[in-house]
Amino acid sequence: MATRPTEKWLDSSEEPDARWNATDDALRQFERDLRWLDSPSDEEVFGLIQSVVEALNDVNGDYNAFDAYNRVELCDFIDASLAEAGIDLDGLAERSGVARAALTDEWRDW
């Protein structure tokens, strides 16, 4: 399973804060939802992407949470998680007419 970026955001001396907890909760829910997919349609995959991105939008809106580095890590995590679940991301992007790197862009505010 892809490593959630939140696992790297704290050093051993820090306690998780509200931003960290909310982000980790959103990513854990995405992981749970992803486990239930079995030969998903493109619409189902985009539904999962939309769901996690909108949850992260809420976190960012509440905490002004993500800097440029965090945004890259979050997108990489979503991408890696989908790929590990067997989703053909290049094919998904091609079929949907979006750039491979832009799969989250339709919903992403952060």
DSSP file (Angstrom, degrees, kcal/mol; ACC not computed):
  #  RESIDUE AA STRUCTURE BP1 BP2  ACC     N-H-->O    O-->H-N    N-H-->O    O-->H-N    TCO  KAPPA ALPHA  PHI   PSI    X-CA   Y-CA   Z-CA
    1    1 A M              0   0    0      0, 0.0    80,-0.1     0, 0.0     3,-0.1   0.000 360.0 360.0 360.0 139.4    0.0    0.0    0.0
    2    2 A A        -     0   0    0     75,-0.1     2,-0.5     1,-0.1    75,-0.0  -0.260 360.0-106.5 -58.6 146.5    1.2    3.5   -0.8
    3    3 A T        -     0   0    0      1,-0.1    -1,-0.1     2,-0.0    77,-0.1  -0.667  31.1-123.9 -80.1 123.1    2.6    5.4    2.1
    4    4 A R    >   -     0   0    0     -2,-0.5     3,-1.7     1,-0.1     4,-0.4  -0.447  15.5-129.9 -63.4 136.3    0.2    8.2    3.2
    5    5 A P  T >> S+     0   0    0      0, 0.0     3,-1.9     0, 0.0     4,-0.8   0.809 105.0  69.8 -58.9 -28.6    2.0   11.5    3.2
    6    6 A T  H 3> S+     0   0    0      1,-0.3     4,-0.5     2,-0.2     3,-0.5   0.797  87.3  65.7 -60.7 -26.5    0.8   12.2    6.7
    7    7 A E  H <4 S+     0   0    0     -3,-1.7    -1,-0.3     1,-0.2     3,-0.1   0.727 107.7  40.4 -67.2 -20.2    3.2    9.4    7.9
    8    8 A K  H <4 S+     0   0    0     -3,-1.9    -1,-0.2    -4,-0.4    -2,-0.2   0.539  97.3  78.3-101.6 -10.2    6.1   11.6    6.8
    9    9 A W  H  < S+     0   0    0     -4,-0.8     2,-0.4    -3,-0.5    -2,-0.1   0.673  89.6  57.0 -78.3 -16.6    4.7   15.0    8.0
   10   10 A L  S  < S-     0   0    0     -4,-0.5     2,-0.2    -3,-0.1     5,-0.0  -0.903  70.1-145.7-115.4 142.0    5.5   14.5   11.7
   11   11 A D    >   -     0   0    0     -2,-0.4     3,-1.9     4,-0.1    -2,-0.0  -0.540  42.6 -92.6 -93.1 174.8    8.8   13.7   13.3
   12   12 A S  T 3  S+     0   0    0      1,-0.3    -1,-0.1    -2,-0.2    -2,-0.0   0.669 123.5  55.3 -64.1 -17.0    9.0   11.5   16.4
   13   13 A S  T 3  S+     0   0    0      2,-0.1     2,-0.3     0, 0.0    -1,-0.3   0.541  93.6  87.4 -92.0  -6.9    8.7   14.5   18.8
   14   14 A E    <   -     0   0    0     -3,-1.9    -4,-0.1     3,-0.0     3,-0.0  -0.680  65.3-142.4 -99.8 147.2    5.5   15.9   17.3
   15   15 A E        -     0   0    0     -2,-0.3    -4,-0.1     1,-0.1    -2,-0.1  -0.811  37.2 -97.6 -97.6 144.1    1.9   15.0   18.2
   16   16 A P        -     0   0    0      0, 0.0     2,-0.2     0, 0.0    -1,-0.1  -0.361  41.7-152.8 -60.1 139.0   -0.6   14.9   15.3
   17   17 A D     >  -     0   0    0      1,-0.0     4,-2.9    -2,-0.0     5,-0.2  -0.481  33.9 -89.3-103.9-179.4   -2.6   18.2   15.1
   18   18 A A  H  > S+     0   0    0      1,-0.2     4,-2.6     2,-0.2     5,-0.2   0.881 126.7  51.4 -60.4 -40.4   -6.1   18.7   13.7
   19   19 A R  H  > S+     0   0    0      2,-0.2     4,-2.4     1,-0.2    -1,-0.2   0.941 112.3  46.2 -61.4 -47.8   -4.8   19.3   10.2
   20   20 A W  H  > S+     0   0    0      1,-0.2     4,-2.9     2,-0.2     5,-0.2   0.937 114.0  48.1 -60.6 -48.6   -2.8   16.1   10.2
   21   21 A N  H  X S+     0   0    0     -4,-2.9     4,-2.6     1,-0.2    -2,-0.2   0.913 112.8  47.5 -60.9 -44.7   -5.7   14.1   11.7
   22   22 A A  H  X S+     0   0    0     -4,-2.6     4,-2.0    -5,-0.2    -1,-0.2   0.901 114.4  46.8 -65.5 -40.8   -8.3   15.4    9.2
   23   23 A T  H  X S+     0   0    0     -4,-2.4     4,-2.2    -5,-0.2    -2,-0.2   0.935 113.2  48.3 -65.2 -46.3   -5.9   14.7    6.3
   24   24 A D  H  X S+     0   0    0     -4,-2.9     4,-2.7     1,-0.2     5,-0.2   0.892 109.2  53.7 -63.0 -39.7   -5.1   11.3    7.5
   25   25 A D  H  X S+     0   0    0     -4,-2.6     4,-2.2    -5,-0.2    -1,-0.2   0.921 109.4  48.5 -59.3 -44.4   -8.8   10.5    8.0
   26   26 A A  H  X S+     0   0    0     -4,-2.0     4,-1.9     1,-0.2    -2,-0.2   0.903 113.7  46.3 -63.3 -41.6   -9.6   11.5    4.4
   27   27 A L  H  X S+     0   0    0     -4,-2.2     4,-2.2     2,-0.2    -2,-0.2   0.881 110.9  51.7 -70.8 -37.9   -6.7    9.4    3.1
   28   28 A R  H  X S+     0   0    0     -4,-2.7     4,-2.5     2,-0.2    -2,-0.2   0.904 109.0  51.1 -64.3 -40.5   -7.7    6.4    5.2
   29   29 A Q  H  X S+     0   0    0     -4,-2.2     4,-2.9     2,-0.2     5,-0.2   0.915 108.6  51.9 -62.6 -41.8  -11.3    6.6    3.9
   30   30 A F  H  X S+     0   0    0     -4,-1.9     4,-2.5     1,-0.2    -2,-0.2   0.919 109.4  49.9 -58.4 -45.0   -9.9    6.7    0.3
   31   31 A E  H  X S+     0   0    0     -4,-2.2     4,-1.6     2,-0.2    -2,-0.2   0.915 111.7  48.1 -61.4 -43.3   -7.9    3.5    1.1
   32   32 A R  H  X S+     0   0    0     -4,-2.5     4,-0.7     1,-0.2     3,-0.2   0.938 113.2  47.4 -62.7 -46.5  -10.9    1.8    2.5
   33   33 A D  H >< S+     0   0    0     -4,-2.9     3,-0.9     1,-0.2     4,-0.4   0.887 108.8  55.3 -62.4 -38.5  -13.1    2.7   -0.4
   34   34 A L  H >< S+     0   0    0     -4,-2.5     3,-1.2     1,-0.2    -1,-0.2   0.838  98.8  61.7 -64.6 -33.9  -10.4    1.6   -2.9
   35   35 A R  H 3< S+     0   0    0     -4,-1.6    -1,-0.2     1,-0.2    -2,-0.2   0.760  98.8  57.5 -64.8 -24.1  -10.3   -1.8   -1.4
   36   36 A W  T << S+     0   0    0     -3,-0.9    -1,-0.2    -4,-0.7     2,-0.2   0.595  81.4 108.1 -84.2 -10.8  -13.9   -2.4   -2.3
   37   37 A L    <   +     0   0    0     -3,-1.2     2,-0.4    -4,-0.4    -3,-0.0  -0.462  41.8 178.5 -71.6 136.8  -13.4   -1.8   -6.0
   38   38 A D  S    S-     0   0    0     -2,-0.2    -3,-0.0     1,-0.1    -2,-0.0  -0.900  75.0 -25.8-138.9 107.8  -13.6   -4.8   -8.2
   39   39 A S  S    S-     0   0    0     -2,-0.4    -1,-0.1     1,-0.1    47,-0.0   0.966  90.1-159.2  51.4  59.1  -13.1   -4.2  -11.9
   40   40 A P        -     0   0    0      0, 0.0    -1,-0.1     0, 0.0     2,-0.1  -0.293  12.0-121.1 -72.7 151.8  -14.4   -0.6  -11.5
   41   41 A S     >  -     0   0    0      1,-0.1     4,-2.2    -2,-0.0     5,-0.2  -0.395  31.9-105.5 -77.0 165.1  -15.8    1.5  -14.3
   42   42 A D  H  > S+     0   0    0      1,-0.2     4,-2.9     2,-0.2     5,-0.2   0.885 123.3  56.1 -58.5 -37.9  -14.1    4.8  -15.1
   43   43 A E  H  > S+     0   0    0      1,-0.2     4,-2.1     2,-0.2    -1,-0.2   0.894 106.5  49.2 -63.5 -40.0  -17.0    6.6  -13.4
   44   44 A E  H  > S+     0   0    0      2,-0.2     4,-1.9     1,-0.2    -1,-0.2   0.910 111.8  48.5 -65.5 -41.6  -16.4    4.6  -10.2
   45   45 A V  H  X S+     0   0    0     -4,-2.2     4,-2.4     1,-0.2    -2,-0.2   0.940 112.7  47.3 -64.3 -46.5  -12.7    5.5  -10.2
   46   46 A F  H  X S+     0   0    0     -4,-2.9     4,-3.0     1,-0.2    -1,-0.2   0.850 107.6  58.0 -64.3 -32.1  -13.5    9.2  -10.8
   47   47 A G  H  X S+     0   0    0     -4,-2.1     4,-2.2    -5,-0.2    -1,-0.2   0.905 108.2  45.8 -61.7 -41.1  -16.1    9.0   -8.1
   48   48 A L  H  X S+     0   0    0     -4,-1.9     4,-2.4     2,-0.2     5,-0.3   0.916 113.1  49.3 -66.7 -43.1  -13.4    7.9   -5.6
   49   49 A I  H  X S+     0   0    0     -4,-2.4     4,-2.6     1,-0.2     5,-0.2   0.949 112.3  48.3 -60.3 -48.0  -11.0   10.5   -6.9
   50   50 A Q  H  X S+     0   0    0     -4,-3.0     4,-2.7     1,-0.2     5,-0.2   0.911 110.4  52.5 -58.4 -43.4  -13.7   13.2   -6.5
   51   51 A S  H  X S+     0   0    0     -4,-2.2     4,-1.9     1,-0.2    -1,-0.2   0.929 113.2  41.2 -62.0 -47.9  -14.5   12.0   -3.0
   52   52 A V  H  X S+     0   0    0     -4,-2.4     4,-2.3     2,-0.2    -1,-0.2   0.900 115.4  51.1 -69.7 -38.5  -11.0   12.1   -1.6
   53   53 A V  H  X S+     0   0    0     -4,-2.6     4,-2.3    -5,-0.3    56,-0.3   0.921 110.9  47.8 -65.1 -42.3  -10.2   15.4   -3.4
   54   54 A E  H  X S+     0   0    0     -4,-2.7     4,-1.9    -5,-0.2    -1,-0.2   0.871 110.4  52.3 -67.5 -34.8  -13.3   17.0   -2.0
   55   55 A A  H  X S+     0   0    0     -4,-1.9     4,-1.8    -5,-0.2    -1,-0.2   0.910 111.4  46.9 -64.0 -40.7  -12.5   15.7    1.5
   56   56 A L  H  X S+     0   0    0     -4,-2.3     4,-2.8     2,-0.2    -2,-0.2   0.835 106.6  58.2 -70.2 -32.3   -9.1   17.2    1.2
   57   57 A N  H  X S+     0   0    0     -4,-2.3     4,-2.7     2,-0.2    -1,-0.2   0.921 106.3  49.9 -58.7 -42.7  -10.6   20.5   -0.1
   58   58 A D  H  X S+     0   0    0     -4,-1.9     4,-2.3     2,-0.2    -2,-0.2   0.916 110.5  49.0 -62.5 -43.5  -12.6   20.6    3.2
   59   59 A V  H  X S+     0   0    0     -4,-1.8     4,-2.4     1,-0.2     5,-0.2   0.940 113.1  46.9 -60.9 -47.1   -9.4   20.1    5.2
   60   60 A N  H  X S+     0   0    0     -4,-2.8     4,-2.4     1,-0.2    -2,-0.2   0.891 112.0  50.7 -64.1 -38.7   -7.6   22.8    3.3
   61   61 A G  H  < S+     0   0    0     -4,-2.7    -1,-0.2    -5,-0.2    -2,-0.2   0.883 114.7  43.6 -65.1 -38.2  -10.5   25.1    3.7
   62   62 A D  H  < S+     0   0    0     -4,-2.3    -2,-0.2    -5,-0.2    -1,-0.2   0.849 133.7  15.9 -74.6 -35.0  -10.7   24.5    7.4
   63   63 A Y  H  < S-     0   0    0     -4,-2.4    -2,-0.2    -5,-0.2    -3,-0.2   0.380  88.4-123.3-123.3   1.7   -6.9   24.7    8.1
   64   64 A N     <  +     0   0    0     -4,-2.4    -4,-0.2    -5,-0.2    -3,-0.1   0.968  58.0 166.6  44.6  55.7   -5.2   26.3    5.1
   65   65 A A        +     0   0    0     -6,-0.2     2,-0.5    -5,-0.2    -5,-0.1   0.759  28.4  68.0 -82.0 -33.2   -3.4   23.0    5.3
   66   66 A F        -     0   0    0      4,-0.1     2,-0.1     3,-0.0    -1,-0.1  -0.805  48.3-171.1-113.3 126.3   -1.4   22.3    2.2
   67   67 A D     >  -     0   0    0     -2,-0.5     4,-2.4     1,-0.0     5,-0.2  -0.374  51.1 -86.0 -91.6-178.5    1.6   24.0    0.7
   68   68 A A  H  > S+     0   0    0      1,-0.2     4,-1.9     2,-0.2     5,-0.2   0.888 129.7  50.2 -59.2 -41.0    3.0   23.2   -2.7
   69   69 A Y  H  > S+     0   0    0      1,-0.2     4,-2.2     2,-0.2    -1,-0.2   0.919 110.3  49.7 -64.5 -43.7    5.0   20.3   -1.5
   70   70 A N  H  > S+     0   0    0      1,-0.2     4,-2.7     2,-0.2    -2,-0.2   0.897 107.6  55.1 -61.1 -40.5    2.0   18.8    0.4
   71   71 A R  H  X S+     0   0    0     -4,-2.4     4,-2.4     1,-0.2    -1,-0.2   0.911 108.4  47.6 -61.0 -42.9   -0.1   19.1   -2.8
   72   72 A V  H  X S+     0   0    0     -4,-1.9     4,-2.6     1,-0.2    -1,-0.2   0.928 112.3  49.8 -63.2 -44.8    2.4   17.1   -4.8
   73   73 A E  H  X S+     0   0    0     -4,-2.2     4,-2.3     2,-0.2    -2,-0.2   0.901 110.8  49.3 -61.9 -41.5    2.6   14.4   -2.1
   74   74 A L  H  X S+     0   0    0     -4,-2.7     4,-2.4     2,-0.2    -1,-0.2   0.930 112.6  46.6 -64.9 -45.3   -1.2   14.1   -1.9
   75   75 A C  H  X S+     0   0    0     -4,-2.4     4,-2.5     1,-0.2    -2,-0.2   0.903 112.3  51.4 -63.3 -40.1   -1.6   13.8   -5.7
   76   76 A D  H  X S+     0   0    0     -4,-2.6     4,-3.0    -5,-0.2     5,-0.2   0.896 109.6  50.5 -62.9 -39.5    1.3   11.2   -5.7
   77   77 A F  H  X S+     0   0    0     -4,-2.3     4,-2.7     2,-0.2     5,-0.2   0.936 111.1  47.3 -64.1 -46.3   -0.4    9.2   -3.0
   78   78 A I  H  X S+     0   0    0     -4,-2.4     4,-2.2     1,-0.2    -2,-0.2   0.940 115.4  47.0 -59.2 -46.9   -3.8    9.2   -4.8
   79   79 A D  H  X S+     0   0    0     -4,-2.5     4,-2.5     1,-0.2    -2,-0.2   0.937 114.0  45.8 -60.0 -50.8   -2.0    8.2   -8.0
   80   80 A A  H  X S+     0   0    0     -4,-3.0     4,-2.6     1,-0.2    -1,-0.2   0.888 111.9  52.0 -63.9 -39.9    0.1    5.5   -6.4
   81   81 A S  H  X S+     0   0    0     -4,-2.7     4,-1.3    -5,-0.2    -1,-0.2   0.921 111.4  46.4 -63.9 -44.1   -2.9    4.1   -4.5
   82   82 A L  H  <>S+     0   0    0     -4,-2.2     5,-2.3    -5,-0.2    -2,-0.2   0.920 113.0  49.6 -64.2 -43.5   -5.0    3.8   -7.7
   83   83 A A  H ><5S+     0   0    0     -4,-2.5     3,-1.7     1,-0.2    -2,-0.2   0.909 108.9  52.2 -62.6 -42.0   -2.1    2.2   -9.6
   84   84 A E  H 3<5S+     0   0    0     -4,-2.6    -1,-0.2     1,-0.3    -2,-0.2   0.792 103.8  58.6 -64.6 -26.9   -1.5   -0.3   -6.8
   85   85 A A  T 3<5S-     0   0    0     -4,-1.3    -1,-0.3    -3,-0.2    -2,-0.2   0.436 125.7-103.7 -81.4   1.3   -5.2   -1.2   -7.0
   86   86 A G  T < 5 +     0   0    0     -3,-1.7     2,-0.4     1,-0.3    -3,-0.2   0.602  68.3 152.4  90.3  12.3   -4.7   -2.1  -10.6
   87   87 A I      < -     0   0    0     -5,-2.3     2,-1.4    -6,-0.2    -1,-0.3  -0.638  45.9-134.1 -77.9 128.7   -6.2    1.0  -12.2
   88   88 A D     >  -     0   0    0     -2,-0.4     4,-2.6     1,-0.2     5,-0.2  -0.688  27.4-179.1 -81.1  93.1   -4.8    1.8  -15.6
   89   89 A L  H  > S+     0   0    0     -2,-1.4     4,-2.6     2,-0.2     5,-0.2   0.848  77.3  53.2 -69.9 -34.9   -4.3    5.5  -15.1
   90   90 A D  H  > S+     0   0    0      2,-0.2     4,-2.4     1,-0.2    -1,-0.2   0.933 113.2  44.7 -63.7 -43.7   -2.9    6.2  -18.5
   91   91 A G  H  > S+     0   0    0      2,-0.2     4,-3.0     1,-0.2     5,-0.2   0.903 112.0  52.5 -65.6 -41.4   -5.9    4.5  -20.1
   92   92 A L  H  X S+     0   0    0     -4,-2.6     4,-1.8     2,-0.2    -2,-0.2   0.934 111.7  46.3 -58.6 -47.3   -8.2    6.3  -17.7
   93   93 A A  H  X>S+     0   0    0     -4,-2.6     5,-1.9     2,-0.2     4,-1.0   0.927 114.1  47.8 -62.7 -44.9   -6.7    9.7  -18.6
   94   94 A E  H ><5S+     0   0    0     -4,-2.4     3,-0.6     1,-0.2    -2,-0.2   0.929 112.3  48.2 -63.4 -45.6   -6.8    8.9  -22.3
   95   95 A R  H 3<5S+     0   0    0     -4,-3.0    -1,-0.2     1,-0.2    -2,-0.2   0.822 115.7  45.1 -65.0 -30.3  -10.4    7.7  -22.2
   96   96 A S  H 3<5S-     0   0    0     -4,-1.8    -1,-0.2    -5,-0.2    -2,-0.2   0.551 108.8-122.7 -92.2  -7.6  -11.5   10.8  -20.3
   97   97 A G  T <<5 +     0   0    0     -4,-1.0     2,-0.3    -3,-0.6    -3,-0.2   0.777  70.0 120.5  74.0  26.5   -9.6   13.2  -22.4
   98   98 A V  S   <S-     0   0    0     -5,-1.9    -1,-0.3    -6,-0.2    -2,-0.2  -0.871  71.2 -95.7-118.7 156.7   -7.5   14.7  -19.6
   99   99 A A    >   -     0   0    0     -2,-0.3     3,-2.2     1,-0.1     4,-0.0  -0.399  35.4-117.9 -65.3 145.8   -3.8   14.8  -19.1
  100  100 A R  G >  S+     0   0    0      1,-0.3     3,-0.8     2,-0.2    -1,-0.1   0.855 115.7  50.3 -53.6 -39.6   -2.5   12.0  -17.0
  101  101 A A  G 3  S+     0   0    0      1,-0.2    -1,-0.3     2,-0.1     3,-0.2   0.461 103.6  62.8 -79.9  -0.7   -1.2   14.5  -14.3
  102  102 A A  G X   +     0   0    0     -3,-2.2     3,-0.8     1,-0.2     4,-0.5   0.110  59.7 116.6-113.1  21.8   -4.6   16.2  -14.2
  103  103 A L  T <  S+     0   0    0     -3,-0.8     3,-0.2     1,-0.2    -1,-0.2   0.772  85.9  38.3 -64.6 -25.3   -6.8   13.4  -12.9
  104  104 A T  T >> S+     0   0    0     -3,-0.2     4,-1.5     1,-0.1     3,-1.3   0.565  91.9  92.8 -96.4 -10.2   -7.6   15.4   -9.7
  105  105 A D  T <4 S+     0   0    0     -3,-0.8    -2,-0.1     1,-0.3    -1,-0.1   0.773  70.6  67.1 -62.2 -31.9   -7.8   18.8  -11.2
  106  106 A E  T 34 S+     0   0    0     -4,-0.5    -1,-0.3     1,-0.2    -2,-0.1   0.836 119.7  20.5 -59.5 -32.1  -11.6   19.0  -11.9
  107  107 A W  T <4 S+     0   0    0     -3,-1.3     2,-0.3   -58,-0.0    -1,-0.2   0.580  96.2 112.7-111.2 -14.3  -12.4   19.0   -8.2
  108  108 A R     <  +     0   0    0     -4,-1.5   -54,-0.1     1,-0.2   -55,-0.0  -0.481  25.9 166.7 -79.2 124.5   -9.1   20.1   -6.5
  109  109 A D              0   0    0     -2,-0.3    -1,-0.2   -56,-0.3   -55,-0.0   0.538 360.0 360.0-101.8 -14.2   -9.1   23.5   -4.8
  110  110 A W              0   0    0    -57,-0.1   -39,-0.1   -39,-0.0    -1,-0.1   0.450 360.0 360.0 -93.1 360.0   -5.8   23.0   -3.0
